[in-house]
Amino acid sequence: MKKIKSAATKIAMLCLTAACIFSAVSCATKKNEYVYEDDDIIFADREAENPAFIAPAITDEFLGDFDPLLVKSCVGLQKFGKKMKPKELTKNYLVPRTNNLEIHYRAAVNKICIILNYEERQKLKETAEQFLNEYETKTIDRHKVNKKTAYYSSQCSLWYGLSGLGSGSSKCDYWTNAEIINKHAYFLIHFTPSRTDDGKDLTPKENLYFSPTQLRDFIEILDQDYLIDQVKDLRSKAYTY
């Protein structure tokens, strides 16, 4: 009997010891656990009324905090004597942080970059559409092509350089007009030589021509709705919780 009692006592002691060890470990674990309060986590069913963060609004000066995006290419023309030669505009970039459109191309020895903000794009689009309307209604007249007969005149940024865009003007004068060449009407954007921002030089004279068909493609990349669509997927990925 004594042996049986002794064995039972030992088993009881072992169980008690194990229970104590388990209790100690459990208490230590609880001390290190983080107890979540009700407001600590925003769950899916509460997301609508208490979002984790809000996407910044789209404005005339901001489409999103993203790097420049390559948008559609188009083709224009440049005049050499009486001949029109194609000018491929394949490097057109939307800069979402400023809502600027940058048009990069090479003219002779220079790299050229024309920067159009929202306001200038709207003006260009309106006058381009005016030209198309006159073309379709056959109301374009022959006239001297200069600033006085222009659809409108304004200023934008134009930068240039041999290997990079080292110089330029943030207030380069330009105007738009219709010009008849070889009995065909073209939409002209003329960039007048303007004093560079550092005051040391003048920007190069640049002329970009567009046929009616080419102009419709150019209008598309000026359109604000089209440019907003270019960042729609990025905004969804960046600002969806």
Residue pairs with C-beta under 8 A, 6 or more apart in sequence:
42 50
42 51
42 52
42 241
47 241
51 241
52 241
53 239
53 241
54 239
55 235
55 238
55 239
56 62
56 64
56 65
58 64
58 228
59 99
60 99
60 118
60 119
61 98
61 99
61 117
61 118
62 96
62 97
62 98
62 99
63 94
63 96
63 97
63 99
63 227
63 228
63 231
64 96
64 97
64 231
64 234
64 235
64 238
65 96
65 97
65 238
66 96
66 97
66 231
66 234
66 238
67 96
68 93
68 94
68 95
68 96
68 102
69 93
69 94
69 96
69 230
69 231
70 91
70 92
70 93
71 92
71 93
71 94
71 101
71 221
71 226
71 227
71 230
72 92
72 217
72 220
72 221
73 88
73 89
73 90
73 91
73 92
74 89
74 92
74 214
74 217
74 218
74 220
74 221
75 86
75 87
75 88
75 89
75 214
75 217
76 86
76 87
76 89
76 208
76 209
76 210
76 214
76 218
77 84
77 85
77 86
77 87
77 186
77 208
77 209
77 210
77 211
77 214
78 84
78 85
78 87
78 107
78 207
78 208
78 209
79 85
79 181
79 207
79 209
82 181
82 182
84 181
84 182
84 186
84 209
87 105
87 107
87 208
88 105
89 103
89 105
89 218
90 105
91 103
91 104
91 105
92 101
92 102
92 103
92 104
92 221
93 101
93 102
93 104
94 100
94 101
94 102
94 227
94 230
94 231
95 101
95 102
96 231
96 234
98 117
99 117
99 118
99 227
100 115
100 116
100 117
101 115
101 116
101 121
101 221
101 222
101 227
102 113
102 114
102 115
102 116
103 113
103 114
103 115
103 116
104 111
104 112
104 113
105 111
105 112
106 112
107 204
107 206
109 162
110 160
110 161
110 162
110 204
111 160
111 161
111 162
111 163
111 164
111 165
112 158
112 159
112 160
112 204
112 206
113 157
113 158
113 159
113 160
113 165
113 168
114 156
114 157
114 158
114 191
114 206
115 156
115 157
115 158
115 159
116 124
116 156
116 222
117 156
118 224
120 154
120 156
121 222
121 224
122 222
122 224
123 152
123 154
124 176
124 189
124 222
125 219
125 222
125 223
127 151
127 152
127 176
128 176
128 187
128 210
128 215
128 218
128 219
128 222
129 219
130 151
131 140
131 151
131 176
131 178
131 185
131 187
131 212
131 215
132 212
132 215
132 216
134 140
134 178
135 185
135 212
140 178
140 180
140 185
142 180
143 149
145 177
145 178
145 179
145 188
146 177
147 153
147 175
147 192
149 177
150 175
150 176
150 177
150 190
151 175
151 176
151 177
151 178
152 175
152 176
153 173
153 174
153 175
153 176
154 173
154 174
154 175
155 171
155 172
155 173
155 174
155 194
156 172
156 174
157 168
157 169
157 170
157 171
157 172
158 168
158 169
158 172
158 174
158 191
158 194
158 203
158 206
159 165
159 167
159 168
159 169
160 167
160 168
160 203
160 204
161 167
167 196
167 198
167 200
167 201
167 203
168 196
168 197
168 203
169 194
169 195
169 196
169 197
169 203
170 197
171 194
172 191
172 192
172 194
172 203
173 191
173 192
173 194
174 189
174 190
174 191
174 192
175 189
175 190
175 192
176 187
176 188
176 189
176 190
177 187
177 188
177 190
178 185
178 186
178 187
178 188
179 185
179 186
179 188
179 209
180 186
181 209
184 211
185 212
186 209
186 210
186 211
187 209
187 210
187 211
187 212
187 215
188 207
188 208
188 209
189 207
189 208
189 210
190 205
190 206
190 207
191 203
191 204
191 205
191 206
191 207
192 205
193 202
193 203
193 204
193 205
194 202
194 203
195 201
195 202
196 202
196 203
210 218
220 226
221 227
